[in-house]
Amino acid sequence: MSVRIYDFYKPFREVKNKIATPNNYNFEDYNITELENGLRVISEKIPHFRSISLGFWMPVGSRNESTENNGITHLIEHLLFKGTKKRTYRDIAIAFDSMGAEFNAFTDKENSCVYADCIDTHLNNCLELLFDVVMNPSFLPENIKLERKVILEEIKMVKDNPSDDIFNYFYKIIFAGHPLSLPILGSTKSLKMLNNISIESYFKKNFNPDGIVLSAAGNIDHDTLVEKIRQNFEGFKTFKNDVSYENIPNSPLYAKKIKSYKSKTEAAHLCIGGPGCSRSSADKYNLSLFTNILGGSMSSRLFQKIREEKGLSYSIFASNTQYTDYGLTVIYAATSTGNLNKVIDLIFKEIDQVKKTGISTDEFEIAKENIKGNIVLGVEDISSRMFRLGKALLVDNKVLTIDEILKRIDRVKINQVNDAVNKYFQKDDLSAVIISKPSNGRIR
């Protein structure tokens, strides 16, 4: 996270930036404005829609936490809907329901978001309600106690699902000692340490307008939206946000690790991977194409070999996750304990085979079209369009049009994908986690 979002957007202060694509993928027409208090507004007008998706994007997630306050961002996400200084949690629910609105929130490693979808005629009420929820939470002790219990139950659910829990273990060994290793939900110990004083202090430091992005998509006029946002800020004190993508903790230091965890689960769960590339890396699309070819679709090598041909696994995939300054490659598989070694061997044989012969032209073209199709189909939903715009502006300092992204994928050469395999999938550098009953499963 080496760039500072705020400085980059000084030219946008009080100025609209309109971008439209001049081609067959011409369904983006958005504007960007930065207000005096640092909040940035991005909106895409879709006049043939009758709905609007609104989202507050905060540059804070579990990466901003420590072992002591781990889970605080996610807890705050829950508490935002539990009451404000002028609404109870019941008032909030009734207000959203009376507009026929869908509302939700999520916390990630590097950001969090609170959003709502509503009919265009309810823009004023929905925006005011979201402002109240995000900017004016009450953080009553009784609500903190209640939501802490809810999240502790959520943690138990994850523990009961090894296919989810294995990734917490994987992050723990890959990023050992670094904030990226911390689980988003927190731990039983860290959650019990949180109180209204620590929560209010964290909120004031990290949830202020300077750094927040308000993203919108649908039947909405940008100038009207900006004016309504200004009106909603009246009466709110605003402070400098302590969070930026420049002053977060340093990038992790990686060292190969292999660890097995005992479990009563009938299936054995396997996660293999290592360092990947960042969101801004030149390898971004090269690596994504390879993980798609390796295990990103039903025609991928691992799916065809291990599931379709050998019948050794119901669930198997490969992917890569990109953060602002770092990345992660992952291969996941679930199989019976007795077949674990066979699956491990087959995974490495497929990787070795690609290194020896390279990927074929056919699977290269299939992967390109598969990824492009997923991107285009993914923005047919209004919330997805709001998500894409908000996260891109918040994290990447810029918003690429869909056409620009598709062109970047098309420009990737087959040799660049083969180079990515050798760069990111060296067997001696790959870590692994296994969750299973005691067995002889091993990574050789």
N, C-alpha and C positions, 0 to 999 in steps of 0.2 A: 504494500500500500504506500507507494512512494509519491503519489501526486495529491495535491490539495484541491479538492473540488471547488472551494469557494473562490479562490483567486481566478481560476479558469473562466468562471462565469461573470466576472465583472463587466464585460462588454454587454451582457444581457440585461443589466440593471435597467428596469423600466423600459426595456425595448423588446418588441416582439421579434422572434426569429421564426420565420415560416418556411417549412421544407415540404415539398411535395414531389413524389416520384413521377417521372415523365414516361412511363412505360406500362407494360401489361400488369405489373404488380402495383398499380396506382391506387392503393387504398389507404395511404397515410398522408395526412395533412395536419401537422401539429405546430403549436406555438409554444415558446418558452419565455417566461418573465421571471425576473428575480425582484422581490420586494425589498423595501428599505431595511427590514429586519433580517434579511438573509434567506428567508423561505423562498424556494423556487417552485414555480408553477409550470407544469407542462400539461397541455391538453390536446386531444385529437378530436376534431369535429367529424361526426358521422351522421349527417342529416337524415338519412333514411332509417335511423334507429329511433325508438321512442324511449330508450333507457339511457342511463348514465352510470358509469362506474367511477367512484371516487376513492382514492387511497392516500393515506398519509404514510410516507416512507421515512423511517428514522435510521441514521447511520450508526446503529448500535445493535449488537447481538451478543452471543455468548463469548465471542472473542474479546470483548471489552471487559470481561469479568475476571475474577481471581478465584482461587480455591475457596476462599472464605465466603464470597458472595455469589458463587456459582448458582445460576438459575434465576437470578434477580430480574433479568430482562424479560424472561418468559413469565415470571410471576406478575410483573407489572402489566404485561399484555393481558393477562387474565383480569387483573384488578381494574383496568380501564373501563371495563363493562360492568363493574360491580357498584358503580355509583360516582357521581360528581358532587360538587358543592351545591348544586341546585336540583339534581335528579337522583332518585334511588335506582337500584338495578332493575326494579320492576318498571319504573318510569321509562328507563332506557329501552327495555324490551317492548313495552307498549308503543312507544314513539316510533321505533323502527317498524313494528308490525302494522301500525296504522297507516304507514306509507306503502305497505307491501314490499318493503325493502329486505334484501338479504345482506347480512352483515357478518363480519368475521375478522380474524387477525391471525398473524403467525410470527414466530421468531425464528431467525436463522443464525448462522455463525457470525455473519457480518452485518446484518440489518434486520429490521422488524417492520411490520406493516399492519395498519388498521384500515379496513376498507368497507364500503357498502355499495350495493347496486340498487338503484331506484328508478322509478318512472321520471321522465324529464320534468313533469309538472311539480315534482316534490324537491327540486334542487335546493331551494332556499332552506327548507326544513331539514333536509338530510345533511346539508353542509353545516348548518348550525349545530345539529346534534353531534356530528363527528368532531367538530371543534370542541364542544363541551366535553366529550369523552376523552379526547387526546390531550387537551390543554388544561383541563380543570378537574382531574380526578380527586376523590376525597381521601382514599387510602385509610379508611376506618380500620382500627385494630381488629374488630370482629370479622370484617371482610378478608383481611389478610390471613387470619386464622383459618377461615373457611376455605379460601382458595389454596392455601398451603396443603390442606387435607386433600383437596381435589387433585392437586399435582402429584402428591405422594401416591395416590391411587393410579395416576397416569404412569408413574415410574414403575409401579408393580405390573401394569399391563405390558409395558415394554419388556420387562424382565421375563415375562411369561411368553414372549414372542422372540425366540433366538434369531429369526431372520431380520428383525429390527435391531435387537440388542447387540448383535455381533459388530455392527458398525460403530457403536460406542466403544467397544473394546478395541477395535481397529484404530480409531482415532487416538485412543489412549496410548497405544504403543507407538504409533507413527509419530505423533506430536508430543511425546512424553515431556512434561514440564512446561509446555507452551499453552497459552490460552485456547488455541484451536483444539486441544485435546479434551477440553471440558465439554460435558454433555449439555445440550441446550436446556433440558429439563432441570438440571442441577442434581444434587444428591440429597438423600434424607438428612445428612448432617448439615450441609450448607443451607438448606431451606429452613431448618429449625433455628438457624442463627439470624435470620432476617426478621426485622421488625419495622414498624412504621417510620422510625427515625432514619434507618439506613435506606429504606425504600424511597422516602421523600428526598433524601440527599442525592441518591443516584438519579432519580427522575429529574431533578432540577439541573443536574450537570449534563444530562445526555438527551433530554427530550425537548429542547428549546428550538424555536423556529430557525435559527441560524444553523443550517445543515440539513433541515427537513425538506423533503420534496413532496408536494401535493400533485398527484397525477390524476388525470381525468380522461375519460373516453366516452363518446356517445353524442347525443344531440345537445351539444353545449357550445355556447359562444365564449371564446377565450376572454375577451375584454369584460364581458359580463361576469364570468367566473372570478377574474382577478379583483373586480370591484367588490363582489360579495365576500371574498376572502378578506379584503381590507376592512370591511364592515364588521366581520366576525372577530377581528383582532382587537377591536375597540374594547378597552377595559382589561385586556390581558397585559401583564408585565412580561416583557421579553428580555432574555439574557443571551449572552454569548454562549454557544454550545461548546462544551469541552471536547466533544468528539470530532475528529476529522480522520480521513484516511491517510493522513501524514504522520500523526503522532500515536498510532496504535503500536502495540508491541512488535518487536523485530520478527522477521521471518523465522520459521522453525529450523533447527538443525536436524538433519535426517541421519539415522543409522539403522541398518537392517536389524529387524527383530522378529522372532518366531515365538508364538505363545499359544498354549492349549489351555482351555478352560473346561472343567468337568461340568456335565449337565445331565439331567434325567431325561432330556428330550430323546425321542426315538430316532430322529434324523441327526446326522452330523452336518454342521454348518461350517462352511469354509470361506474365508476372505483372503485373497492374495492381492498385493499391490505395492505401490511405492510412490515416489514423487512424480507429479505431473507438471503441467504448465499453468501459468497465471492467465487471467482473463485477457490481458493485453499482449500475451506472447505471440510471436510469429508462428508458433507451432499449434496455436489454438485449434484451427480447423483440421490440420494434418492429424493431430492426435485424436480428435473426435471422429474422424473418418475411420481411423484404424480400430478404435474401440467398438465402433459400429460393425465393422467387418468381423472382428473377433467375437463379439457377443452382444451386439446391440439390436438384433432383430431375429425373427424366426428363421431367416436364411443364413444367419451368421455361422461361422465355423464351429464355435463351441456348442451352440444350440443344436446344429445338425449332427455333429459327431457324438456328443455326450448324451443328449436327450433322444434325438430321433433315431440314430443308428444303434447306439449302445443301450439306451433305456436306463441309464444310470442316475439320472437326475430329473426331477420335475421342474425345478427352478434353477436356471443358470444364466448369468449375464455378465457383460463387461461394460464399464463406463468410466468416465473421468469427470472430476469435479474441479472447477476453476475458481480460485479466490483472487483477490486483487493483486497479491504478490506471491502466490504459491498455488500448487495444484496437487491433485491426488488421482492416481489410477487405481481402479478396483476391479477385481474379478470375484464374483460371488457364486457359490453353488451349494445346494443342499442335496445330500445323498444319504444312503444308509451307512452306518459305521463300517460295515464290512467292505463297502465299495469306495471308501474314502481315498485309499491309496491309488486305485485305478483312475479316479477322477483327477487327482493331482497330477499323475503321470500324463494323462491325456491333455490336460491344460498346457503343460510345458512342451509337450510334443507339437501342439498346434503353433505355439509361439516360435519354437525352433524351426518348424517347417516354413513359416513365413520368412524367417531370417535367411533360410537357405535359398528359397525359390522366389520370394517376394509375393505380393498379392497379385491376383489376376486382373486383367482389364475389366472383365465382366463384374466381378465383385466390387471393384473400385467404382464403376458407374452406378451399380445398384446402391451402394452406400451413399453416394452423392445424392441421388434422387430420394432415397429414404430420409435422409436428414433434411433436405430441402422441403420435402412434403410435410414432415413433422413441424417444421418452422411455420410454413404457410397455414397449415390446418390449425396450428396452435393459436393463431391470432384471429381466427374466425369468431371466437368468443370474446365478448366485450370486456370481461374482467381480465382475460389474458392480455388484451391490448393495453389496458391500463397497467398491468403488472410489468409488461415489457418496457414501456416508456418510463415508468417510475424507477425501476431498478437500474436501467441503463443510465439515466441522468444522475441518479444517486451515486452509483459505483464507478461508472466508466467515463464520466465527464463528457459524454457525447451520446447521441442516439443515432445509430445507423438505421437507415430505412431497410425494409425487408429486401428490396431489390439489391441494395449494397451488400447485404449479408449473403444473398444467393450468388451474387457475382464473385464474392471472395471464395465461396465454396467451389464454384466452377473453375476458378483459377488454380486450385490446388493440383499439383502434378503427382503422378503415381510414385515417382521416386521420392517425393517429399514424405509421403505416407510410409514408405519403406524405411526411410531414415528415422522417422518417429519411433518405429518399432525398436530399432537398435538403440535409440537414445533413452527410451523410457521403460523398456521391458528387458533389461539385463537380469538374468536369473539371480546372479549373485547380489543384486541390489533390492530384490523384492522381499517384502516382509509378509508375514502370514499369521492369521488367527484361526483357530479351530475351536468350535464349541461342540462337544459330543460326550457320549459316555466314554469311560476309559477304553482306549484302543491303541493300536499300533500306528495310527495315522501319523504321517510325518511329511515334512517338506525337505527333500534331499538337496 
